[in-house]
Amino acid sequence: MLLLDDLYSEYHVRYKDLQKQKSSYVNLFQFPEWLRDAVREHILDKISHDELGPKTLPGYVGRFKHFSNFMHETFERPSPSSITDVLIGDMFVDWGNAKGLYGRNWYTDTLAMLATAARKWPDIWPGLTVSARSSKKIKNVHYKEGLGRLGYAQEGGGRAYSQRIVDELYSAVKHAPSPTPCVFTLIMGAGMRSEDGHAILFDCLDEDPNDADFMLLTFWQSKVSKWNVKPLHKNNKDHAQIINAIEEQRSAVIKRHGKKTKYLFPVFNGTHESFTSPTYTMGEIKKQCVSAGVLSDDGSPLSFSWHPLRHTKGTSMAKDGHDILSIMMELGHASPDMATVYINNRLELKKKALLQNGGGRFYTIEGEVDESVANLLVRKGQIRATRVCGGACTMPAQIGDWCEHANACYTCKHYRADAKDVDFFKNEKGAVINLIEEQQEELVALQENQQSRMSEITGRRLAKNKEIYKRLNDIVSSIEADGQYQGREQQARKTSLEDK
């Protein structure tokens, strides 16, 4: 029996506040003895790596009941020794299809659990060669055939509200009881997830110590377990609206409770403080939508929910010319693929991206123009390149994955420099020169102190930064020469733009 309060740290303090007077458990006695330790080890491993939240945990553990039932229906006395590639890769999938199990998580999560058990107890649990690709044989899935997760998400980009609906929502929400109007303004303006906006702290807004024109909005992103600091410009109309809404809410809270609270939208159960439920505010907005007669774009009554506001924010940013990296940072996405939902889900945005992002003139790190990158960035139906700071990366076109080493872009053959960002590269050159000078002084000091190991490491860093400076100089020179360059051709596996 595992008490969830014992499993989660202060990062999940919101969850503990939401529990109020109720405690939750995970009961591992629901699994047979031969499987129990494997499930326990797997979930504790995922929790320790912050990959499994308290709200997701009960449903996640419940998926392993399918595997337990399958084994007991297949074998009179099931055990780890009964498990084989054929059993998991074929028979288990067929069993799930026959049962009408929905989605793929019941299968892929079981594969992950079996892999954890094999690592922990290699003498008891077999090491399988079955891959998650076997889940493609599952019939009842979330996504339309042929789309996959990213394709499904791109279709989901259409869930953004139109400007007409947004305007009518603003008018309707004004009549909702407090704190619903403030919550709406905050989530709509910052593009937060629903829970993150409702659970924001009282002390979320501070003056920027380095710039009097800005204030800093800090909030916790529960899905990716990270703090996000959003700069708000005081002279920006939308940002000023968020600032005013927060300051008015703070004043209302102090007037009602006589003190600062933990949350900006507090709810008290005796002396126990929690935050206003997203379900409550959504219900209040739905009431106002009915009263005001707000309709969806197809003419039916609008069924309001919080998440389309996040899609609306992302789509609005894409329309205003923000690239994938900007949208990713603004909305706090864990990877670029989710940001592509907003910049690639509409044809007019693709056209705009093509016209604005360097006019198709992207440069390799050796000064060579790559005319195909603009097409890769806006290719209909598939992303073949992704925006990175100052340019674009073509690695997705070469290896079908995202690069996890963005700081190495300037020495990577897959990088393409955007011609319109020449001032950015000039600033980068200045920063790298300063860094080289500091490292040269550091290297001399280390050598004088006979710190050979640190000297070797610093020497390698210095050499890499000198290489980066050379590449940046090549990029700036090539852009200023408007494409006149001397360079060698890079050999890489080609990706056809005619692929179907």
C-alpha positions in Angstrom: 0.0 0.0 0.0 1.6 3.3 -1.2 0.4 6.6 0.2 0.7 9.2 -2.5 1.7 11.8 0.0 4.9 9.8 0.6 5.7 9.4 -3.1 5.7 13.1 -4.2 8.0 16.0 -3.3 7.3 19.7 -2.8 7.2 20.0 -6.5 3.7 18.5 -6.3 2.6 20.6 -3.4 -0.5 21.6 -5.4 -1.6 18.1 -5.4 -1.3 17.9 -1.6 -3.3 21.1 -1.3 -6.0 19.7 -3.6 -6.3 16.6 -1.4 -7.7 18.7 1.4 -8.9 16.1 4.0 -8.7 13.1 1.7 -5.6 10.9 1.3 -5.1 8.6 -1.7 -3.3 5.2 -2.0 -2.0 2.9 -4.6 -3.0 -0.7 -3.8 -0.4 -3.1 -5.2 -2.3 -6.1 -3.7 -4.5 -5.9 -6.8 -1.7 -7.6 -8.7 -0.6 -11.2 -8.2 2.6 -11.8 -6.3 4.7 -12.7 -9.3 3.9 -9.3 -10.9 3.7 -7.0 -7.9 7.4 -6.2 -7.4 7.8 -5.4 -11.1 4.9 -2.9 -11.1 6.2 -1.3 -7.9 9.7 -0.9 -9.2 8.5 0.6 -12.5 6.2 3.2 -11.0 8.8 4.3 -8.3 11.4 4.6 -11.1 9.1 6.8 -13.2 8.2 8.9 -10.1 11.8 9.4 -9.2 12.5 10.7 -12.7 9.5 13.0 -12.5 7.8 11.2 -15.4 4.6 10.3 -13.6 2.4 12.7 -11.7 0.0 12.0 -8.9 -3.1 12.6 -11.0 -1.9 10.2 -13.7 -0.6 7.5 -11.3 -3.9 5.6 -10.5 -4.9 5.3 -14.1 -1.3 4.4 -15.1 -1.1 1.5 -12.6 -4.5 0.3 -13.6 -3.3 -0.4 -17.1 -1.2 -3.3 -15.9 -4.3 -5.1 -14.8 -4.9 -5.9 -18.5 -1.5 -7.7 -18.7 -2.3 -9.6 -15.4 -5.6 -10.7 -16.8 -4.0 -11.7 -20.1 -1.4 -13.9 -18.4 -3.9 -15.6 -16.2 -6.2 -16.3 -19.1 -3.3 -17.7 -21.1 -1.5 -19.8 -18.4 -2.7 -21.8 -15.5 0.3 -20.7 -13.5 1.8 -17.5 -15.1 5.3 -16.4 -14.2 8.1 -14.2 -15.8 9.6 -17.4 -17.3 6.4 -17.7 -19.5 7.1 -14.4 -21.2 8.5 -14.4 -24.8 8.7 -12.0 -27.7 5.9 -13.8 -29.5 3.7 -13.8 -26.4 4.1 -10.0 -26.0 4.5 -8.9 -29.6 1.6 -11.0 -31.1 -0.6 -12.8 -28.6 -0.9 -9.9 -26.1 -1.9 -7.5 -29.0 -4.4 -10.0 -30.4 -5.9 -10.4 -26.9 -6.3 -6.6 -26.5 -7.9 -6.2 -29.9 -10.3 -9.0 -29.0 -11.2 -7.2 -25.8 -11.7 -3.9 -27.6 -9.1 -2.1 -25.5 -8.8 1.5 -26.5 -5.6 3.4 -27.4 -2.1 2.1 -27.2 -1.0 3.0 -23.7 -2.2 -0.3 -22.2 0.4 -2.0 -24.5 3.3 0.4 -24.6 3.2 1.0 -20.8 3.3 -2.7 -20.2 6.4 -3.0 -22.5 8.1 -0.2 -20.4 7.2 -2.1 -17.2 8.7 -5.3 -18.5 11.9 -3.5 -19.6 12.3 -2.1 -16.1 11.8 -5.5 -14.6 14.4 -7.1 -16.9 16.9 -4.4 -15.9 16.3 -4.8 -12.2 16.1 -8.6 -12.1 17.8 -10.0 -15.3 18.0 -13.5 -13.8 14.2 -13.6 -13.3 12.7 -11.4 -16.0 13.6 -12.0 -19.7 15.1 -9.2 -21.9 12.6 -8.8 -24.8 13.4 -7.5 -28.2 9.8 -6.4 -28.9 9.6 -2.7 -29.8 6.8 -0.2 -29.3 6.2 -0.5 -33.1 4.2 -3.6 -32.4 1.5 -1.3 -31.1 0.7 -0.4 -34.7 -1.2 -3.7 -34.9 -3.7 -2.3 -32.3 -7.0 -1.6 -34.0 -8.8 0.7 -31.6 -6.5 3.8 -31.4 -6.9 7.5 -30.6 -5.5 8.8 -33.9 -6.9 8.6 -37.4 -5.2 6.0 -39.6 -2.0 7.3 -41.0 -1.7 10.4 -38.9 0.2 9.4 -35.8 0.6 11.6 -32.7 2.1 14.7 -34.5 -0.4 14.5 -37.4 -3.2 14.3 -34.9 -1.9 17.2 -32.9 -1.7 19.3 -36.1 -5.3 18.6 -36.9 -6.1 19.6 -33.3 -4.6 23.0 -34.0 -8.0 23.9 -35.5 -9.4 23.9 -32.0 -8.4 27.5 -31.6 -11.3 30.0 -31.2 -11.9 32.5 -33.9 -11.4 36.2 -33.1 -15.2 36.7 -33.1 -15.6 34.0 -30.4 -12.8 35.5 -28.3 -14.4 39.0 -28.4 -17.8 37.6 -27.4 -16.2 35.5 -24.6 -14.5 38.6 -23.2 -17.8 40.4 -23.1 -19.7 37.5 -21.6 -17.0 36.6 -18.9 -17.2 40.2 -17.5 -20.5 39.2 -15.8 -19.2 36.0 -14.2 -18.5 36.0 -10.5 -15.0 36.6 -9.2 -12.3 35.3 -9.7 -13.5 33.9 -13.1 -12.9 37.1 -15.2 -9.3 37.4 -13.8 -8.6 33.7 -14.5 -9.9 34.1 -18.0 -7.7 37.2 -18.7 -4.6 35.4 -17.3 -5.0 32.2 -19.2 -6.0 33.9 -22.5 -3.2 36.4 -22.3 -0.4 34.0 -21.2 -1.5 30.8 -23.0 -1.2 28.8 -19.8 -2.6 25.4 -19.2 -5.8 25.4 -17.2 -4.5 24.1 -13.9 -1.4 26.2 -14.1 -3.4 29.4 -14.4 -5.8 28.5 -11.5 -2.9 27.4 -9.2 -0.7 30.4 -9.8 0.8 31.8 -6.6 -0.1 35.2 -5.0 3.5 36.4 -5.4 3.6 35.5 -9.1 4.3 39.0 -10.4 7.4 41.1 -9.6 9.2 44.1 -11.1 12.1 43.2 -13.4 15.2 44.2 -11.4 17.1 44.9 -14.6 14.6 46.8 -16.7 11.9 49.2 -15.4 9.8 48.7 -18.5 9.1 45.0 -17.7 7.5 42.9 -15.0 8.1 39.2 -14.6 5.3 36.7 -14.3 6.4 33.4 -12.8 4.3 30.3 -12.8 4.8 26.5 -12.4 4.1 24.3 -15.5 2.8 21.1 -14.1 3.0 19.0 -17.3 6.7 19.5 -17.8 7.6 20.2 -14.1 9.3 23.5 -14.8 9.0 27.1 -13.7 8.3 29.5 -16.6 9.2 33.2 -16.3 7.3 35.3 -18.7 8.4 39.0 -19.3 5.4 41.4 -19.5 6.0 44.8 -21.1 4.2 47.5 -19.2 3.5 49.5 -22.4 2.1 46.5 -24.3 -1.7 46.6 -24.3 -2.2 42.8 -23.8 0.5 42.6 -21.2 -0.8 45.6 -19.3 -4.2 43.9 -19.1 -2.6 40.9 -17.4 -0.7 43.1 -15.0 -3.8 45.1 -14.0 -5.9 41.9 -13.6 -3.3 40.4 -11.2 -2.9 43.6 -9.2 -6.7 44.0 -8.8 -7.0 40.3 -7.7 -4.3 40.8 -5.2 -6.1 43.8 -3.7 -9.4 41.8 -3.6 -7.7 38.9 -1.8 -6.1 41.1 0.9 -9.4 43.0 1.4 -11.3 39.7 1.9 -8.8 37.7 3.9 -6.8 40.5 5.5 -3.4 39.1 4.4 -1.5 37.6 1.5 -2.5 34.0 0.6 -0.5 31.3 -0.9 -2.5 31.2 -4.1 -3.8 34.1 -6.2 -7.2 32.5 -6.4 -7.5 30.9 -3.0 -10.2 28.6 -1.6 -10.3 27.7 2.1 -11.7 24.6 3.8 -11.3 25.7 7.4 -7.7 26.7 7.7 -6.6 24.6 4.8 -5.9 26.6 1.6 -6.3 25.3 -1.9 -7.0 27.0 -5.2 -10.1 27.6 -7.3 -11.1 24.6 -9.4 -10.9 24.9 -13.2 -14.2 23.0 -13.3 -16.0 25.7 -11.3 -14.8 28.6 -13.4 -15.5 26.7 -16.6 -19.1 26.1 -15.4 -19.5 29.8 -14.6 -18.3 30.8 -18.1 -20.6 28.3 -19.7 -23.5 29.9 -17.9 -22.5 33.3 -19.2 -22.1 31.9 -22.8 -25.7 30.6 -22.6 -27.0 34.0 -21.3 -25.1 35.9 -24.0 -26.0 33.5 -26.8 -22.3 32.9 -27.8 -22.2 30.6 -30.8 -19.5 28.4 -32.3 -18.4 29.0 -35.9 -20.8 26.4 -37.2 -23.8 28.2 -35.5 -24.3 25.8 -32.6 -24.2 26.9 -29.0 -20.5 27.2 -27.9 -19.4 24.5 -25.5 -16.6 26.3 -23.7 -13.5 24.6 -22.4 -10.2 26.0 -21.2 -7.7 24.3 -23.5 -8.8 25.9 -26.8 -7.6 29.3 -25.3 -4.1 27.8 -25.3 -4.5 26.9 -29.0 -5.9 30.4 -29.6 -2.8 31.9 -28.1 -0.4 29.7 -30.1 -2.2 30.4 -33.4 -2.3 34.1 -32.7 1.5 34.1 -32.2 2.0 32.2 -35.5 -0.1 34.8 -37.3 2.0 37.6 -35.8 5.1 36.0 -37.3 6.6 34.2 -34.3 8.6 31.2 -35.2 8.5 27.7 -33.6 11.2 28.5 -31.0 9.3 31.6 -29.8 6.0 29.7 -29.6 7.7 26.8 -27.8 9.2 29.1 -25.1 6.1 31.2 -24.7 3.8 28.2 -24.2 6.3 26.1 -22.4 6.4 23.1 -24.7 8.8 20.3 -23.9 9.7 19.7 -27.6 9.3 21.6 -30.9 6.8 19.2 -32.4 4.0 20.6 -30.3 4.8 24.2 -31.4 4.5 23.1 -35.1 0.8 22.7 -34.5 0.3 26.4 -34.6 2.8 27.4 -37.3 1.9 24.7 -39.8 -1.8 24.1 -39.4 -3.0 26.8 -41.8 -1.9 27.5 -45.3 -1.7 31.3 -44.8 0.8 30.8 -42.0 3.0 28.6 -44.2 3.0 31.3 -46.9 3.8 34.0 -44.3 6.7 31.9 -43.0 8.1 31.5 -46.5 7.9 35.2 -47.2 9.3 36.4 -43.9 12.0 33.9 -42.9 14.9 35.0 -45.1 13.1 34.7 -48.4 14.5 31.2 -48.8 18.1 32.3 -48.3 19.5 30.0 -45.5 23.3 29.5 -45.2 25.3 26.5 -44.2 28.1 27.0 -41.6 30.5 27.2 -44.4 28.8 30.1 -46.2 26.9 28.0 -48.8 23.3 29.0 -49.7 20.8 26.2 -49.2 17.7 27.1 -51.2 15.7 24.1 -50.1 15.4 24.9 -46.4 12.5 27.4 -46.7 10.5 24.7 -48.4 11.4 22.2 -45.7 10.2 24.7 -43.1 6.8 25.1 -44.6 6.2 21.9 -46.5 2.6 20.9 -46.4 1.8 17.8 -44.3 5.2 17.1 -42.9 7.9 19.1 -41.0 11.3 18.5 -42.5 13.2 21.3 -40.7 12.7 23.2 -37.5 13.4 26.8 -36.5 16.3 27.3 -34.1 17.8 30.5 -32.7 19.0 32.6 -35.7 18.1 30.1 -38.3 16.9 26.5 -39.0 18.0 22.9 -38.4 17.7 20.3 -41.2 18.5 17.3 -38.9 14.9 16.1 -38.7 15.1 15.6 -42.5 18.2 13.5 -42.1 17.6 11.3 -39.1 13.9 11.7 -38.3 14.5 13.0 -34.8 15.1 16.2 -32.8 18.6 17.4 -31.9 19.2 17.6 -28.2 22.4 19.7 -28.5 21.1 23.1 -29.8 24.1 25.0 -28.5 26.3 23.1 -31.0 24.3 24.5 -34.0 27.1 26.8 -35.3 29.4 23.9 -35.9 26.8 21.5 -37.2 26.5 20.8 -40.9 22.7 20.6 -40.6 22.4 24.2 -39.5 21.2 27.0 -41.8 21.6 30.7 -41.0 18.6 33.0 -41.7 19.8 35.9 -43.7 17.4 38.4 -42.0 19.2 37.7 -38.6 22.6 39.1 -39.5 22.5 41.5 -36.6 21.9 38.6 -34.2 25.0 36.8 -35.6 27.1 40.0 -35.2 26.1 40.2 -31.5 26.9 36.5 -31.1 30.4 37.1 -32.5 31.0 39.8 -29.9 29.9 37.5 -27.1 32.1 34.6 -28.3 35.1 36.9 -28.5 34.7 37.9 -24.9 34.3 34.3 -23.9 37.5 33.3 -25.8 39.4 36.0 -24.0 38.2 34.8 -20.6 39.0 31.2 -21.4 42.5 32.1 -22.6 43.2 33.8 -19.3 41.7 30.9 -17.4 43.8 28.4 -19.4 47.1 30.3 -18.6 46.2 30.3 -14.9 45.4 26.6 -14.9 48.7 25.7 -16.6 50.7 27.9 -14.2 49.0 26.0 -11.3 49.8 22.6 -13.0 46.1 21.6 -13.1 46.5 19.4 -16.1 43.0 17.9 -16.2 41.2 21.2 -16.0 43.7 22.7 -18.5 42.9 19.9 -21.0 39.1 20.5 -20.6 39.4 24.3 -20.8 41.7 23.9 -23.9 39.0 21.8 -25.6 36.4 24.4 -24.8 38.6 27.2 -26.1 39.2 25.3 -29.4 35.5 24.7 -29.8 34.7 28.4 -29.2 37.3 29.5 -31.7 35.7 27.2 -34.2 32.3 28.7 -33.4 33.7 32.2 -33.9 35.1 31.2 -37.3 31.7 29.8 -38.4 29.9 32.9 -37.2 32.4 35.1 -39.1 31.7 32.9 -42.3 28.0 33.3 -41.8 28.1 37.1 -41.4 30.5 37.5 -44.4 28.3 35.3 -46.6 25.1 37.2 -45.7 26.7 40.6 -46.3 28.1 39.4 -49.6 24.5 38.4 -50.5 25.3 34.8 -51.2 28.8 35.1 -52.7 30.8 32.3 -51.0 33.6 29.8 -51.4 32.8 26.4 -49.7 32.7 22.7 -50.0 29.6 20.6 -50.5 28.4 18.6 -47.5 27.4 15.0 -48.3 24.1 13.9 -46.6 21.3 11.5 -47.4 18.8 13.5 -49.5 15.2 14.0 -48.6 12.8 14.4 -51.6 10.2 17.1 -51.5 8.0 14.9 -53.7 7.5 12.1 -51.0 3.9 11.2 -50.6 
